Amino acid sequence: MKNYQRLKGLIAASFTPMDAQGKINLSAINKYADLMAKSDLTGVFVCGTTGESQSLTTNERKNILEQWIKSSNGRFKVIAHIGSNSQVEAVELARHAAEIGADAIAAMAPCFFKPETVKDLINFFTPIANSAEELPFYYYNMPSMTGVFLPVATFLSEGKKVMPNLVGTKFTHNNLMEMGECLALNNGEFEVLHGYDEILISGLAFGAVAGVGSTYNYLPEVYHGILKAVKEGDFEHARKLQMKSIEIVKIIIKYGGGVRGGKAIMNLIGIDCGPCRLPIPAVSKEEYDMLKNDLLKIGFLSK
């Protein structure tokens, strides 16, 4: 792997900007990238769950990644999610990510025909990871979406034997015992990128040093504060900040979850991300008014 460095800090799971007709709006990414740089983020995680990857075509995913790399201009890392139900498509996306200068790749498990064993999952991922062997590869573990609940620590230890660039996991699951097992594996050999914004403090307590989250896009100061407080051992302050995170997560759940509700918040703060692509319905004007009022109540927006 070229210039591999372990990730630290906050990586925003980026939204995919779209216009009213659901077409990709690449022109919005420059302003979006400026906000990410201003927010002092370590990087962006492109075309993952938040980015609606499974609703995009292969060419759209390539174009979006290319624009993010261009717009980042070296100010932060760009991690490409290249996971797909099609192994062939994932290989194509991995090769493309390596060719155009992405900093790393990640992939979630296939979610239609699901691997039944760790060996099945390793066999699925091996040609994908090996097709971009110069890039660090992260297994994106999100069983709530994929339905794949295979033991991650076993996957990491066995997968490393055939995927030398397998460096860790994006762990989007609330099984903290399993997360701790992954962090301790082989004396901390593997990176564990914490994936649940509302319990970041828990992952940090176990020893994680990096997180990937959608609410980092518009609430970075809270998460920077949590990282700093935990590092300094001030867990009382870290807990207070985590409750601020929980407040906004409760609101986005009210408006359809992290993708739909989060995209609406991005629009409210001036980053034109548009609506989601169907089957996720657009946010109505009435809902925007209610969302804005809810955000005002917790002091997130000013009048």
KOLMIKOL-278641 format. One record per atom (N, C-alpha, C, O): residue in three letters; x, y, z. Coordinates in steps of 0.001 Angstrom, whole numbers, plus 500000, padded with zeros to 6 digits. Example, Ala and Ser with C-alpha at 12.3 -4.5 7.8 and 13.67 -1.06 7.14 Angstrom:
Ala513190494310507800/Ala512300495500507800/Ala513200496700507800/Ala514236496681508465/Ser512850497750507080/Ser513670498940507140/Ser512900500030507870/Ser513409501138508039/
//
This chain:
Met500832498802500000/Met500000500000500000/Met500867501248500000/Met501911501296500651/Lys500422502252499263/Lys501192503488499152/Lys500852504459500278/Lys499692504824500467/Asn501880504872501026/Asn501727505921502039/Asn500560505667502993/Asn499819506588503335/Tyr500404504420503416/Tyr499298504081504306/Tyr499491504693505694/Tyr500541504536506317/Gln498472505383506157/Gln498446505930507512/Gln497100505613508137/Gln496065505743507483/Arg497106505206509374/Arg495857504909510072/Arg495032506186510219/Arg495572507273510423/Leu493729506033510111/Leu492834507182510188/Leu492584507602511630/Leu492469506767512527/Lys492503508913511833/Lys492149509472513134/Lys491173510619512907/Lys491220511291511876/Gly490298510835513867/Gly489394511975513775/Gly488078511649513102/Gly487622510505513112/Leu487474512674512515/Leu486125512580511980/Leu486112512460510463/Leu486753513246509765/Ile485386511482509961/Ile485180511309508525/Ile483683511440508262/Ile482893510650508778/Ala483294512414507476/Ala481878512636507193/Ala481387511660506137/Ala481995511524505076/Ala480289510985506429/Ala479608510177505416/Ala478832511154504534/Ala477819511708504961/Ser479305511365503310/Ser478770512447502482/Ser477436512094501835/Ser477188510951501452/Phe476588513111501725/Phe475336513003500985/Phe475630513178499492/Phe476624513801499117/Thr474775512634498661/Thr474913512815497218/Thr473951513910496760/Thr472737513707496789/Pro474469515066496338/Pro473584516150495888/Pro472814515759494633/Pro473370515192493693/Met471521516075494640/Met470654515781493499/Met469748516971493231/Met469501517789494117/Asp469258517060492003/Asp468301518120491692/Asp466886517617491938/Asp466692516483492375/Ala465907518455491659/Ala464512518121491953/Ala464024516886491205/Ala463086516222491644/Gln464661516576490070/Gln464277515404489278/Gln465056514149489672/Gln464872513090489074/Gly465917514267490670/Gly466681513116491121/Gly467956512866490338/Gly468566511804490466/Lys468371513844489518/Lys469631513717488788/Lys470784514219489659/Lys470603515111490488/Ile471963513642489465/Ile473124514011490265/Ile473528515455489978/Ile473604515876488823/Asn473785516203491047/Asn474171517607490935/Asn475621517767491385/Asn475884518139492528/Leu476551517487490489/Leu477976517555490818/Leu478425518960491169/Leu479386519134491918/Ser477744519963490639/Ser478164521350490849/Ser478073521770492310/Ser478701522754492701/Ala477313521056493118/Ala477161521418494532/Ala478328520944495388/Ala478472521371496534/Ile479161520067494841/Ile480195519432495666/Ile481345520380496017/Ile481964520214497068/Asn481648521366495172/Asn482717522315495510/Asn482424523045496824/Asn483275523102497712/Lys481225523596496937/Lys480839524308498159/Lys480782523345499344/Lys481176523685500459/Tyr480291522156499082/Tyr480205521103500104/Tyr481616520778500619/Tyr481837520693501827/Ala482550520601499707/Ala483927520271500090/Ala484567521399500891/Ala485329521142501823/Asp484267522628500541/Asp484794523773501299/Asp484322523711502748/Asp485089524001503666/Leu483054523333502956/Leu482526523206504316/Leu483244522098505069/Leu483554522259506250/Met483514520982504413/Met484212519878505069/Met485627520292505490/Met486085519944506578/Ala486305521030504625/Ala487643521509504956/Ala487597522510506110/Ala488416522452507027/Lys486632523427506054/Lys486472524429507111/Lys486145523767508448/Lys486523524273509505/Ser485452522650508399/Ser485063521923509612/Ser486187521066510168/Ser486005520381511175/Asp487352521098509522/Asp488544520382509976/Asp488300518874510070/Asp488701518231511040/Leu487643518325509059/Leu487390516897509035/Leu488568516146508432/Leu489267516660507559/Thr488778514936508906/Thr489855514100508389/Thr489578513676506957/Thr490494513566506142/Gly488299513437506659/Gly487977512971505322/Gly486484512862505093/Gly485674513222505947/Val486139512355503919/Val484752512078503563/Val484655510633503079/Val485576510100502461/Phe483523510025503377/Phe483225508656502965/Phe482154508762501896/Phe480999509064502194/Val482537508513500650/Val481709508852499489/Val480901507647498990/Val481413506533498878/Cys479619507910498694/Cys478726506900498119/Cys478533505678499013/Cys478501504539498547/Gly478406505950500306/Gly478035504886501226/Gly476527504857501398/Gly475787505174500467/Thr476068504480502586/Thr474634504480502861/Thr474074505893502780/Thr473060506133502123/Thr474740506825503450/Thr474309508223503427/Thr474299508772502014/Thr473456509604501677/Gly475226508318501185/Gly475320508767499804/Gly474405508036498844/Gly474481508242497633/Glu473529507174499379/Glu472529506457498580/Glu473150505573497499/Glu472626505482496388/Ser474256504930497823/Ser475019504187496816/Ser474203503159496058/Ser474357503006494847/Gln473334502451496771/Gln472600501374496111/Gln471484501892495206/Gln470824501109494522/Ser471271503209495203/Ser470297503824494292/Ser470982504510493112/Ser470325505161492300/Leu472299504362493019/Leu473075505029491973/Leu473568504032490943/Leu473722502847491238/Thr473815504515489733/Thr474440503676488705/Thr475954503668488916/Thr476500504496489645/Thr476606502727488270/Thr478066502651488368/Thr478718503932487856/Thr479634504455488491/Asn478260504440486722/Asn478842505667486180/Asn478608506860487091/Asn479478507719487229/Glu477439506917487712/Glu477173508010488649/Glu478138507944489827/Glu478671508968490252/Arg478358506772490342/Arg479281506626491480/Arg480702507039491088/Arg481416507660491876/Lys481099506692489879/Lys482422507110489400/Lys482509508634489291/Lys483491509240489719/Asn481483509238488718/Asn481487510696488530/Asn481493511442489868/Asn482171512457490028/Ile480728510918490813/Ile480670511545492139/Ile482029511468492825/Ile482494512457493392/Leu482664510305492778/Leu483978510145493395/Leu485001511058492737/Leu485794511702493423/Glu484986511116491419/Glu485926511987490701/Glu485769513440491138/Glu486756514148491336/Gln484513513880491286/Gln484279515265491687/Gln484745515514493115/Gln485307516572493400/Trp484524514569494012/Trp484973514745495391/Trp486499514829495474/Trp487039515635496231/Ile487182514005494703/Ile488649514059494725/Ile489133515397494184/Ile490059516002494725/Lys488496515847493116/Lys488847517151492554/Lys488541518284493540/Lys489373519165493755/Ser487365518257494125/Ser486945519335495021/Ser487699519328496338/Ser487889520380496948/Ser488129518161496783/Ser488879518087498044/Ser490221518795497929/Ser490707519395498888/Asn490816518715496733/Asn492088519399496457/Asn493138519097497524/Asn493928519965497894/Gly493137517860498011/Gly494140517436498981/Gly493932517941500396/Gly494795517754501253/Arg492792518582500653/Arg492573519155501982/Arg492103518124503002/Arg492232518339504207/Phe491568517022502535/Phe491121515933503399/Phe491107514656502571/Phe491165514698501342/Lys491031513530503253/Lys491053512240502572/Lys489692511919501953/Lys488653512352502450/Val489717511160500873/Val488489510727500212/Val488468509195500175/Val489284508558499509/Ile487519508634500904/Ile487362507182500977/Ile486181506782500099/Ile485082507314500254/Ala486401505868499199/Ala485368505468498244/Ala484680504194498696/Ala485322503159498867/His483361504274498892/His482610503039499097/His482339502418497733/His481706503029496871/Ile482827501202497552/Ile482717500541496247/Ile481901499251496343/Ile481897498437495420/Gly481212499077497469/Gly480434497868497675/Gly479247497762496742/Gly478662498771496347/Ser478890496529496389/Ser477788496286495468/Ser477309494858495631/Ser478046494000496115/Asn476081494606495228/Asn475614493220495159/Asn476304492460494036/Asn476317491229494025/Ser476876493200493091/Ser477610492601491982/Ser479106492673492252/Ser479669493763492354/Gln479745491529492368/Gln481196491498492569/Gln481914492149491398/Gln482912492844491592/Val481421491933490192/Val482036492497488988/Val482004494025489043/Val482991494688488726/Glu480864494570489447/Glu480736496020489545/Glu481658496572490627/Glu482279497617490438/Ala481751495874491765/Ala482609496334492855/Ala484079496339492441/Ala484822497251492806/Val484501495328491683/Val485877495291491165/Val486121496500490261/Val487161497151490356/Glu485168496794489395/Glu485294497939488493/Glu485417499245489284/Glu486244500096488959/Leu484599499395490309/Leu484634500617491116/Leu485925500716491932/Leu486458501810492117/Ala486426499586492417/Ala487679499590493168/Ala488841500004492281/Ala489673500817492682/Arg488901499452491087/Arg489980499808490145/Arg489903501288489788/Arg490923501974489717/His488697501766489566/His488510503177489231/His488986504065490380/His489655505072490148/Ala488645503697491622/Ala489055504483492780/Ala490582504568492872/Ala491136505623493182/Ala491245503452492599/Ala492712503448492636/Ala493303504305491522/Ala494284505022491722/Glu492695504218490358/Glu493218504949489192/Glu493120506466489349/Glu493984507198488867/Ile492075506937490019/Ile491865508389490076/Ile492356509026491377/Ile492214510234491570/Gly492932508216492265/Gly493592508814493429/Gly492807508852494716/Gly493079509702495564/Ala491832507958494904/Ala491160507860496199/Ala492172507424497253/Ala493177506789496933/Asp491905507762498493/Asp492839507434499570/Asp492604506052500159/Asp493511505472500756/Ala491405505521500000/Ala491074504200500530/Ala489763503744499907/Ala489038504532499300/Ile489470502448500069/Ile488191501907499611/Ile487532501151500765/Ile488199500695501694/Ala486217501033500681/Ala485452500270501665/Ala484289499610500945/Ala483849500081499896/Ala483796498525501510/Ala482674497831500879/Ala481825497134501922/Ala482337496465502819/Met480511497303501789/Met479584496549502620/Met479314495194501982/Met479557494998500792/Ala478816494274502774/Ala478506492933502279/Ala477348492988501297/Ala476494493868501407/Pro477299492067500338/Pro476128491996499455/Pro474891491705500291/Pro474945490932501247/Cys473771492332499921/Cys472598492291500791/Cys471373491631500158/Cys470314491588500784/Phe471492491121498942/Phe470366490387498343/Phe470637488888498470/Phe469978488205499254/Phe471597488375497706/Phe472110487038497970/Phe473211487206499007/Phe474275487743498698/Lys472968486756500226/Lys473866487050501340/Lys474874485929501570/Lys474528484756501429/Pro476104486264501919/Pro477078485233502303/Pro476627484569503605/Pro476193485246504537/Glu476731483250503660/Glu476266482525504838/Glu477377482246505838/Glu477105481965507005/Thr478624482322505392/Thr479765482060506266/Thr480823483142506062/Thr480797483874505073/Val481753483230507014/Val482867484162506877/Val483677483827505628/Val484142484722504922/Lys483841482540505364/Lys484574482128504164/Lys483907482654502908/Lys484587483096501983/Asp482562482610502864/Asp481831483140501713/Asp482092484636501544/Asp482287485122500429/Leu482094485352502656/Leu482315486798502609/Leu483735487116502150/Leu483948488036501361/Ile484694486356502643/Ile486087486541502224/Ile486242486265500733/Ile486908487017500022/Asn485632485193500268/Asn485724484849498843/Asn485098485935497966/Asn485583486209496868/Phe484033486541498452/Phe483392487618497702/Phe484294488844497628/Phe484427489454496567/Phe484916489207498754/Phe485693490443498820/Phe487111490336498250/Phe487676491342497823/Thr487685489149498237/Thr489107489029497879/Thr489449489619496508/Thr490390490409496434/Pro488754489289495430/Pro489100489906494145/Pro488831491402494120/Pro489475492138493371/Ile487886491856494933/Ile487588493286494993/Ile488755494032495639/Ile489261495006495083/Ala489172493569496808/Ala490288494215497509/Ala491582494119496706/Ala492350495078496633/Asn491817492957496105/Asn493064492749495367/Asn493122493549494071/Asn494204493761493524/Ser491977493995493576/Ser491976494792492348/Ser492427496229492603/Ser492677496983491663/Ala492528496604493879/Ala493057497931494246/Ala494026497733495409/Ala493886498349496465/Glu495005496866495193/Glu495872496420496278/Glu496729497522496881/Glu497252497364497984/Glu496881498653496160/Glu497667499759496703/Glu496885500619497679/Glu497454501489498339/Leu495562500376497775/Leu494724501181498661/Leu494321500388499902/Leu494066499188499805/Pro494258501038501069/Pro493710500377502260/Pro492250499993502007/Pro491494500753501401/Phe491868498808502477/Phe490503498309502299/Phe489843498106503655/Phe490405497460504539/Tyr488645498662503812/Tyr487874498538505046/Tyr486592497746504762/Tyr485886498012503790/Tyr486312496776505625/Tyr485035496073505541/Tyr483980496933506232/Tyr484093497234507420/Tyr482965497321505487/Tyr481894498155506004/Tyr480835497233506603/Tyr480012496663505887/Asn480868497100507917/Asn479953496209508627/Asn478719496983509066/Asn478799497811509973/Met477571496722508428/Met476322497383508784/Met475175496385508686/Met474369496442507757/Pro475105495470509651/Pro474126494390509567/Pro472676494855509569/Pro471805494149509061/Ser472399496044510137/Ser471019496530510134/Ser470510496774508726/Ser469305496702508485/Met471408497061507792/Met471030497294506401/Met471277496074505513/Met470461495766504644/Thr472391495383505726/Thr472745494265504848/Thr472112492952505273/Thr471914492060504450/Gly471792492830506568/Gly471295491556507074/Gly472383490517507262/Gly472086489346507498/Val473649490931507161/Val474785490020507315/Val475380490217508707/Val475958491263509000/Phe475232489201509564/Phe475670489288510954/Phe476850488355511238/Phe476906487738512302/Leu477768488249510321/Leu478918487360510500/Leu479946487998511430/Leu480050489224511468/Pro480714487195512188/Pro481672487743513157/Pro482790488533512477/Pro483543487999511662/Val482879489802512827/Val483806490700512140/Val485257490383512485/Val486120490430511608/Ala485539490063513741/Ala486923489764514126/Ala487451488556513363/Ala488606488543512937/Thr486615487551513190/Thr487028486371512424/Thr487287486754510975/Thr488265486310510373/Phe486404487584510415/Phe486611488045509044/Phe487940488772508913/Phe488676488542507953/Leu488258489645509860/Leu489499490415509776/Leu490728489508509855/Leu491637489616509032/Ser490752488628510832/Ser491942487785511014/Ser492128486804509860/Ser493255486570509423/Glu491030486226509362/Glu491142485280508255/Glu491279486005506913/Glu492014485561506031/Gly490573487108506771/Gly490629487849505516/Gly491990488440505225/Gly492390488547504066/Lys492710488828506275/Lys494040489428506107/Lys495008488474505392/Lys495960488914504747/Lys494757487177505514/Lys495644486184504910/Lys495600486231503383/Lys496572485865502722/Val494481486678502827/Val494346486699501368/Val494114488112500826/Val494114488332499615/Met493916489064501742/Met493764490472501352/Met494757491301502174/Met494389491834503220/Pro495995491416501721/Pro497006492131502498/Pro496650493589502781/Pro497143494169503749/Asn495797494184501943/Asn495414495587502148/Asn494183495746503030/Asn493681496860503184/Leu493679494643503619/Leu492576494732504576/Leu493117495317505875/Leu493911494676506564/Val492690496531506209/Val493269497226507361/Val492283497419508502/Val492682497814509598/Gly490993497146508264/Gly490061497351509359/Gly488612497307508919/Gly488276496777507860/Thr487770497872509751/Thr486334497836509517/Thr485683499166509842/Thr486050499834510809/Lys484716499540509025/Lys483794500616509385/Lys482682499926510139/Lys481867499225509538/Phe482634500115511458/Phe481794499315512322/Phe480524500081512659/Phe480485500847513623/Thr479480499867511854/Thr478201500537512064/Thr477229499535512665/Thr476348498998511993/His477422499310513942/His476627498334514679/His476722498718516154/His477714499307516585/Asn475695498385516921/Asn475727498735518341/Asn476165497573519228/Asn475972497618520443/Asn476753496530518633/Asn477315495431519405/Asn478716495839519872/Asn479714495553519210/Leu478767496511521023/Leu480033497067521492/Leu480997495984521955/Leu482211496190521931/Met480485494847522373/Met481376493749522734/Met482171493302521509/Met483377493069521589/Glu481477493185520374/Glu482161492793519144/Glu483129493872518692/Glu484215493565518200/Met482747495136518855/Met483656496222518507/Met484931496145519342/Met486034496301518817/Gly484775495903520648/Gly485940495786521516/Gly486842494641521108/Gly488067494748521166/Glu486230493546520696/Glu486996492387520228/Glu487820492748518993/Glu488976492343518874/Cys487225493508518080/Cys487936493917516859/Cys489095494854517188/Cys490173494745516604/Leu488869495771518122/Leu489916496720518504/Leu491102496024519171/Leu492248496439519001/Ala490819494965519929/Ala491878494261520659/Ala492577493199519819/Ala493619492678520218/Leu492015492879518668/Leu492527491778517852/Leu493988491983517478/Leu494369493035516963/Asn494798490970517742/Asn496231491002517402/Asn496905492279517904/Asn497663492929517184/Asn496608492616519156/Asn497215493793519792/Asn496958495084519022/Asn497850495919518871/Gly495724495235518536/Gly495355496481517861/Gly495798496568516422/Gly496032497663515910/Glu495917495426515759/Glu496384495424514362/Glu495432496159513429/Glu495867496812512480/Phe494124496051513700/Phe493137496559512748/Phe492493497863513218/Phe492254498065514408/Glu492222498728512262/Glu491488499958512540/Glu490004499635512690/Glu489468498771511997/Val489360500338513598/Val487913500240513744/Val487354501654513673/Val487538502459514587/Leu486675501939512582/Leu486073503251512378/Leu484660503201512962/Leu483793502487512458/His484445503959514017/His483161503923514710/His482070504481513807/His482256505525513182/Gly480916503782513732/Gly479914504159512750/Gly478568504633513268/Gly477695504968512467/Tyr478369504672514590/Tyr477093505162515128/Tyr477331506474515854/Tyr477882506489516955/Asp476914507580515237/Asp477193508914515763/Asp476706509088517195/Asp477392509682518026/Glu475505508561517477/Glu474864508810518759/Glu475501508063519931/Glu475150508317521083/Ile476445507135519651/Ile477166506449520726/Ile478678506505520474/Ile479407505582520838/Leu479139507587519853/Leu480574507737519583/Leu481397507591520854/Leu482453506959520843/Ile480922508169521944/Ile481654508122523209/Ile481966506685523616/Ile483013506423524207/Ser481069505759523306/Ser481263504356523667/Ser482419503743522882/Ser483260503039523441/Gly482448504017521586/Gly483536503506520763/Gly484877504064521182/Gly485877503347521205/Leu484900505354521517/Leu486146505982521961/Leu486620505370523275/Leu487819505175523476/Ala485681505069524168/Ala486036504452525444/Ala486682503089525236/Ala487537502678526020/Phe486274502391524183/Phe486861501089523856/Phe488220501228523179/Phe488989500269523120/Gly488516502429522664/Gly489824502640522044/Gly489801503062520598/Gly490861503236519998/Ala488620503234520008/Ala488560503748518636/Ala489092505178518608/Ala488938505926519573/Val489715505548517501/Val490273506906517377/Val489735507636516150/Val490146508760515863/Ala488812506993515422/Ala488224507608514236/Ala486779507173514111/Ala486404506078514528/Gly485973508049513530/Gly484572507724513318/Gly484112508176511953/Gly484658509123511385/Val483108507501511424/Val482475507888510168/Val481005508127510474/Val480325507238510986/Gly480507509328510163/Gly479121509600510497/Gly478477510649509622/Gly479149511540509104/Ser477162510539509458/Ser476442511503508624/Ser476241512834509334/Ser476268513882508689/Thr476040512816510660/Thr475799514077511363/Thr477078514890511552/Thr477020516046511972/Tyr478229514299511247/Tyr479483515070511260/Tyr479435516178510217/Tyr480132517184510346/Asn478613515999509181/Asn478494516997508123/Asn478031518345508655/Asn478508519389508209/Tyr477104518327509606/Tyr476497519580510048/Tyr476593519821511554/Tyr476049520805512055/Leu477275518941512278/Leu477464519111513712/Leu478905518777514126/Leu479115518135515155/Pro479893519204513338/Pro481267518770513607/Pro481826519248514942/Pro482617518546515573/Glu481416520449515377/Glu481986520986516604/Glu481638520120517812/Glu482434520009518746/Val480455519505517800/Val480070518625518903/Val480973517394518950/Val481422516991520023/Tyr481236516806517799/Tyr482045515581517761/Tyr483530515867517981/Tyr484226515063518600/His484022516998517483/His485390517394517822/His485507517548519334/His486513517168519935/Gly484457518114519942/Gly484458518291521391/Gly484461516974522140/Gly485132516837523163/Ile483706515994521628/Ile483692514673522260/Ile485079514033522182/Ile485578513494523170/Leu485693514097521007/Leu487037513533520845/Leu488015514169521833/Leu488796513472522481/Lys487966515481521939/Lys488884516210522818/Lys488619515866524289/Lys489553515626525054/Ala487346515845524676/Ala487001515570526072/Ala487427514162526487/Ala487963513971527579/Val487189513180525619/Val487580511804525940/Val489097511693526041/Val489618511022526931/Lys489797512351525131/Lys491265512316525155/Lys491802512896526458/Lys492814512433526985/Glu491114513914526970/Glu491538514569528213/Glu490972513892529456/Glu491268514303530578/Gly490159512856529258/Gly489582512142530391/Gly488403512826531031/Gly487992512465532134/Asp487850513821530345/Asp486708514568530885/Asp485413513946530353/Asp484778514484529446/Phe485042512821530925/Phe483876512095530421/Phe482560512786530770/Phe481555512584530088/Glu482557513594531817/Glu481337514338532143/Glu480984515290531004/Glu479830515367530581/His481993516018530512/His481750516932529391/His481438516158528116/His480582516566527330/Ala482134515034527910/Ala481886514208526726/Ala480443513716526712/Ala479809513682525658/Arg479920513336527875/Arg478537512861527945/Arg477552513975527607/Arg476554513736526927/Lys477826515186528076/Lys476946516322527770/Lys476913516583526265/Lys475853516837525693/Leu478072516519525637/Leu478131516730524192/Leu477442515595523442/Leu476777515822522431/Gln477606514369523946/Gln476948513241523284/Gln475433513390523332/Gln474740512973522404/Met474916513976524401/Met473478514207524485/Met473016515223523442/Met471891515135522950/Lys473869516181523103/Lys473534517117522019/Lys473424516361520698/Lys472539516629519886/Ser474329515421520498/Ser474265514565519305/Ser472965513769519292/Ser472305513668518258/Ile472604513216520419/Ile471390512406520514/Ile470154513253520215/Ile469206512770519596/Glu470160514527520654/Glu469038515423520368/Glu468782515538518872/Glu467643515451518414/Ile469862515734518114/Ile469676515927516671/Ile469389514607515971/Ile468668514586514974/Val469941513500516474/Val469626512191515891/Val468148511875516080/Val467516511325515179/Lys467593512214517230/Lys466157511999517463/Lys465315512796516463/Lys464265512338516011/Ile465791513986516129/Ile465052514813515166/Ile465117514216513768/Ile464098514145513080/Ile466297513788513337/Ile466381513243511979/Ile465603511932511850/Ile465082511621510778/Ile465524511172512930/Ile464689509967512906/Ile463233510348512691/Ile462500509665511975/Lys462823511441513315/Lys461449511931513178/Lys461119512258511727/Lys459968512139511305/Tyr462148512677510951/Tyr461921513074509558/Tyr462471512062508556/Tyr462866512418507446/Gly462487510808508964/Gly462799509752507999/Gly464183509171508088/Gly464560508345507257/Gly464959509584509084/Gly466267508980509277/Gly467431509813508766/Gly467254510917508251/Gly468634509250508922/Gly469857509995508648/Gly470040510453507228/Gly470682511476506989/Val469489509719506268/Val469646510114504874/Val468620511180504517/Val468990512260504055/Arg467347510899504720/Arg466283511848504358/Arg466327513092505252/Arg466359514219504760/Gly466329512873506560/Gly466353514001507484/Gly467657514766507418/Gly467666515995507494/Gly468756514048507276/Gly470065514703507207/Gly470232515534505953/Gly470799516626505999/Lys469746515028504838/Lys469824515787503592/Lys469016517083503708/Lys469431518127503205/Ala467872517005504368/Ala467050518201504577/Ala467794519232505415/Ala467701520431505151/Ile468531518773506423/Ile469310519704507247/Ile470411520359506423/Ile470667521555506567/Met471061519587505565/Met472090520172504694/Met471506521285503845/Met472133522329503667/Asn470310521067503322/Asn469649522110502533/Asn469381523345503376/Asn469528524468502894/Leu468990523150504630/Leu468686524276505504/Leu469927525095505866/Leu469827526297506110/Ile471102524445505903/Ile472325525185506251/Ile473047525737505014/Ile474146526282505124/Gly472425525592503841/Gly472971526234502652/Gly473792525367501726/Gly474396525878500782/Ile473830524049501973/Ile474509523127501060/Ile473427522404500274/Ile472696521582500827/Asp473324522710498983/Asp472219522223498160/Asp472391520745497827/Asp473052520388496852/Cys471785519893498651/Cys471839518449498409/Cys470563517930497770/Cys470504516777497344/Gly469535518780497701/Gly468299518385497044/Gly467567517286497788/Gly467811517068498975/Pro466666516586497097/Pro465921515477497700/Pro466707514181497584/Pro467763514129496953/Cys466172513137498204/Cys466724511799498009/Cys466143511206496732/Cys465159511704496185/Arg466763510151496281/Arg466241509433495123/Arg465210508415495604/Arg465389507779496642/Leu464144508272494847/Leu463129507280495178/Leu463752505890495284/Leu464651505557494512/Pro463285505075496233/Pro461988505146496903/Pro461920506028498145/Pro460877506068498798/Ile463003506745498500/Ile462920507652499646/Ile462177508906499190/Ile462648509583498277/Pro461039509239499789/Pro460234510365499303/Pro460857511716499633/Pro461613511848500596/Ala460528512720498817/Ala461010514081499050/Ala460395514651500327/Ala459307514250500739/Val461099515578500936/Val460599516267502125/Val459683517405501674/Val460070518227500844/Ser458468517448502224/Ser457497518469501830/Ser457834519813502471/Ser458608519877503426/Lys457250520878501943/Lys457447522209502519/Lys456979522241503965/Lys457622522853504817/Glu455865521585504241/Glu455356521543505608/Glu456364520861506536/Glu456591521314507658/Glu456970519763506054/Glu457970519067506865/Glu459203519937507081/Glu459767519944508175/Tyr459631520675506046/Tyr460782521572506206/Tyr460498522608507290/Tyr461367522903508111/Asp459295523156507295/Asp458929524144508305/Asp458954523531509703/Asp459427524155510653/Met458447522321509822/Met458448521631511118/Met459872521289511549/Met460225521432512720/Leu460688520834510593/Leu462079520499510891/Leu462837521732511365/Leu463568521683512355/Lys462658522829510654/Lys463337524058511044/Lys462944524478512452/Lys463793524901513237/Asn461667524365512773/Asn461178524720514108/Asn461783523810515174/Asn462162524277516249/Asp461874522523514883/Asp462484521584515835/Asp463960521908516064/Asp464453521809517188/Leu464661522291515004/Leu466081522626515123/Leu466284523933515884/Leu467252524080516629/Leu465374524872515695/Leu465432526128516448/Leu465266525876517944/Leu465922526518518765/Lys464396524948518289/Lys464126524647519693/Lys465358524136520427/Lys465518524385521622/Ile466231523421519716/Ile467432522884520393/Ile468651523790520158/Ile469769523452520545/Gly468417524937519523/Gly469504525898519339/Gly470455525579518212/Gly471558526121518150/Phe470028524689517307/Phe470910524332516197/Phe470903525399515106/Phe471948525723514542/Leu469732525940514814/Leu469588527011513830/Leu469286528323514529/Leu468672528340515596/Ser469721529424513925/Ser469327530744514425/Ser468228531274513538/Ser468161530935512356/Lys467350532117514105/Lys466208532633513345/Lys466654533594512253/Lys465821534122511517/
//
